[in-house]
């Protein structure tokens, strides 16, 4: 019975096996399905991936088009590459039947031994099946299905055909496929020309090409790292080839010893800026990892749909505005002369836009020139398929204006004669570059003449971190200047410094010194210069931004930490890692901290620098002593005195330059001004005080008098003068001005003193003014206080925080490193230098980084898209989602957002930027961006200016001009505008080689170079995105067009623009709806006597974890606004 049972069971199992085998044979051999057909495989290998604008419908481009493929047959594949690929991926390829039991077992054992996956078991056939037929998920069933396709491939195609499929579909870079592309892309060769090293590299990179590709890396360090990984992978493949006896030991050693001769070749056609960024994005680790989770290891054959964040209308407007203004600027700088233009166009390797549409820039040939005046028409032929357009008189006006300014002066206006002269530069059969201004219903094209520019530039539009438009230059191809071009952005970084200052206790109403000064940091003098005439020697922070004051902004940078008390300063320094570190409860030893601060940051302390620190401490408290002595009227002068340590060497260098006639910009006059700035310090007055003592002491003969710093005087000596109008005495080198002055005899003075008693003598000497500046009495008070503070500091270790808190270099260091850290937090990855010229834009940064900074400053929130390791990947900001062919979302980038600027700081800073548009260097935008076509005649008649925020930037020597700004979004229910969902827009122009943009009287500043294009972009956004339709007409009629700011207790103070933008006296509040009344929007309270008590908020960016209100280390205090300048502590 049991025997019969087992026989029956065996028969059933055999029958089942035969049936299963038959069914499997039927699936593999008899009915494999249409998918396995050669036609379908070729269709898959020719599959394209559409790229769409942010509406998810409108085509933007396509990936993996025919131009980026080169199908090669197996006979064209060199044997050395076949061997390398087999060695790298599947050394039993030619002996197994689709899957490799031995390989799978070996991989499993190694993975178990390693405790992780270190080796795969998939054969080349399985990889081919997975790439061709997609494995949509990582499940057992999906793996079985993939195996079935592999078996079908093995049955219906030879090994050589399977390899042919494989070598034509592996992913090379963001937009390229297969061995033909790889050979050209990496080495600029045909496949048959590949060497052993080159073949080993390509074969080893087929699974992770981005990891080994140096061409897609954004820094030299990343490229070097990729090359190192590539060499390691190449050597691994060579080792496998030697192991399999595919190459000899000699060949192995020779190949292994060499490097990989990368030589990037041209593949297909160059991508435009958007498509190039999308290419970078789909090449990122974040995207490839996400797609792999859906079974897509090769995007090239997946047929995915890529939906970008790019707004079609904004993108086209941005590119058109940039090109149009670059053309205008180029004529301002170089003219439009026939022979020169034609020679350049003949050499130009660029065909222009391919689609004829409004805003396109096309190259054409002049067919005829007919008519005159309003009937003028220049016919331009674009080829048989694209038709003919007309340059009318209007199409010449802009370049005629630019050309006459190039010929004469920047203020010259173009007339009919100038239009005719420009027309004379155009002849029949000339090649011209033109803009399509208008296309009529009948298809008639009206054109604007343009000049293909040598000057370049970029534009970018962001909204909550996403890129809505990017234009990286006039050609719309190759190097994307908006994302990768590093430029000095000039004064556009002043608001960044103001943001930091507001976070560190400053107030927009605070007064800043705006006069020529010297700033010394780490024993180097810096003499910032204004770029326009100084109207006031003190300005409010708000007005410093409006008028783009260089001197006030640098002064603020040097004094960034001056509003912090001791504990706040230490907390900020600790947040920057500039105090003794505490690790696991253990404090950093003093010796190590001293070495770190001294050697890494250059803070060198000795007795003299500690005495200088004591001087700073003295200046913080000296006012009380001066008031007690009845000398309070001298407080301001004393606190404005530099200590002067090291100034003798600076003076000596200037004197040498003067003697040799070595002059910088500004010439001899500038050097002599610098000498005057260096000549009056506390130490120079100390020298005078000692000389005065000797002068008055009849027992001492006067020595050979020295100059202010102890070296022999070149001319003259210090003497005592009597000034009759003020009835005062001064001891100085030269007589005080302002009336009759008498030089007194030393002997007569000594006899005069001899007749006085001690109190009279003390009073007389105390009234003498040293260097025509301060009295001896006041100086002696300061000196006594200084000595006392010096002794107190000597009680501490030199590099203790008790001393460092008062060291000028250390305080400046903390302020500068706060700027660097804030910039990094806001997404600046360009290297920033800690220099006092920071607000003048001395650092080289990208336009995209700076545009993001503006979005963060105004909205308070910063948005990034990062790789898995946390590094920012700019290209991910252009991807909205990646979908499968059936619409399933396969990938959506995760945006990292963080509050970095507290709401009060954002509000104050935003108002400074709004004032800049209304009253400062951005006025052109205020005049041009209007709300029109609302459907309401009354509102249209009001010609309401759209409230905007922004700032110009002009680099040193006019090498770069920029404008960065913000267009507010539409508020809820159409009630006004809001800063929470606006558009951050950035534009720059400049030559790629950084030569100055100057010609005659033309100086390309931010307002001339970048603002017009910025304004055109913003105008189009307002027109295209429903501002007129969505804003509430009732709200507009009652309140006008304003920004609806949250009520945070802000005060809108009227200011006196003739006095540097300081609050008006008496204080007066301005209705925020009265937009064109100059005001400072800030925080504080009006006291009982109408004095304004400014509120000081200390909120470093790291304290602003969400929610902002819960930040534990945000503190506030109020300080009285006295109406007089407070230049903080001494230096």
Secondary structure as UniProt FT lines:
FT   HELIX           2..25
FT   HELIX           26..30
FT   HELIX           34..36
FT   HELIX           38..45
FT   STRAND          49..52
FT   TURN            54..55
FT   STRAND          59..63
FT   HELIX           66..68
FT   HELIX           74..76
FT   HELIX           79..89
FT   TURN            91..95
FT   HELIX           101..114
FT   HELIX           124..133
FT   HELIX           140..156
FT   HELIX           159..167
FT   TURN            168..169
FT   STRAND          171..173
FT   TURN            174..175
FT   STRAND          176..177
FT   HELIX           178..187
FT   HELIX           191..193
FT   HELIX           196..205
FT   HELIX           209..212
FT   HELIX           214..216
FT   HELIX           220..243
FT   TURN            244..245
FT   HELIX           249..257
FT   HELIX           273..282
FT   HELIX           285..292
FT   TURN            293..295
FT   HELIX           299..301
FT   STRAND          305..308
FT   HELIX           312..334
FT   HELIX           338..347
FT   TURN            358..359
FT   STRAND          361..370
FT   HELIX           373..375
FT   STRAND          377..381
FT   TURN            384..386
FT   STRAND          388..391
FT   HELIX           394..407
FT   TURN            410..411
FT   HELIX           416..423
FT   TURN            424..425
FT   TURN            428..429
FT   STRAND          431..439
FT   TURN            441..442
FT   STRAND          445..450
FT   STRAND          456..463
FT   TURN            464..465
FT   STRAND          466..471
FT   HELIX           481..484
FT   STRAND          486..488
FT   HELIX           490..493
FT   HELIX           494..503
FT   TURN            508..509
FT   STRAND          511..513
FT   STRAND          519..521
FT   TURN            522..523
FT   STRAND          524..526
FT   STRAND          538..540
FT   HELIX           541..546
FT   TURN            547..548
FT   HELIX           550..558
FT   TURN            559..563
FT   HELIX           566..575
FT   TURN            576..577
FT   STRAND          582..583
FT   TURN            584..585
FT   STRAND          586..587
FT   HELIX           590..595
FT   HELIX           596..600
FT   HELIX           607..628
FT   TURN            629..630
FT   HELIX           632..634
FT   HELIX           635..639
FT   TURN            645..646
FT   HELIX           647..660
FT   TURN            665..666
FT   HELIX           667..679
FT   HELIX           682..696
FT   TURN            698..699
FT   TURN            708..709
FT   STRAND          719..723
FT   TURN            724..727
FT   STRAND          728..732
FT   STRAND          741..743
FT   HELIX           746..754
FT   HELIX           758..767
FT   STRAND          769..770
FT   TURN            771..773
FT   STRAND          774..775
FT   HELIX           776..794
FT   TURN            798..799
FT   HELIX           801..804
FT   TURN            805..806
FT   HELIX           808..825
FT   TURN            826..827
FT   TURN            836..837
FT   HELIX           838..840
FT   STRAND          844..846
FT   HELIX           847..859
FT   STRAND          861..866
FT   TURN            868..869
FT   HELIX           874..878
FT   STRAND          879..883
FT   TURN            885..886
FT   STRAND          889..891
FT   STRAND          895..899
FT   HELIX           903..919
FT   TURN            921..922
FT   HELIX           923..928
FT   HELIX           937..942
FT   STRAND          948..954
FT   HELIX           956..958
FT   STRAND          961..970
FT   HELIX           972..974
FT   STRAND          977..990
FT   TURN            992..993
FT   STRAND          998..999
FT   TURN            1000..1001
FT   STRAND          1002..1003
FT   HELIX           1006..1009
FT   HELIX           1011..1024
FT   TURN            1025..1026
FT   HELIX           1027..1030
FT   HELIX           1033..1039
FT   STRAND          1051..1056
FT   HELIX           1057..1059
FT   STRAND          1062..1063
FT   TURN            1072..1073
FT   TURN            1075..1076
FT   STRAND          1079..1082
FT   STRAND          1084..1086
FT   TURN            1088..1089
FT   STRAND          1092..1098
FT   HELIX           1101..1103
FT   HELIX           1108..1110
FT   TURN            1112..1113
FT   STRAND          1115..1121
//
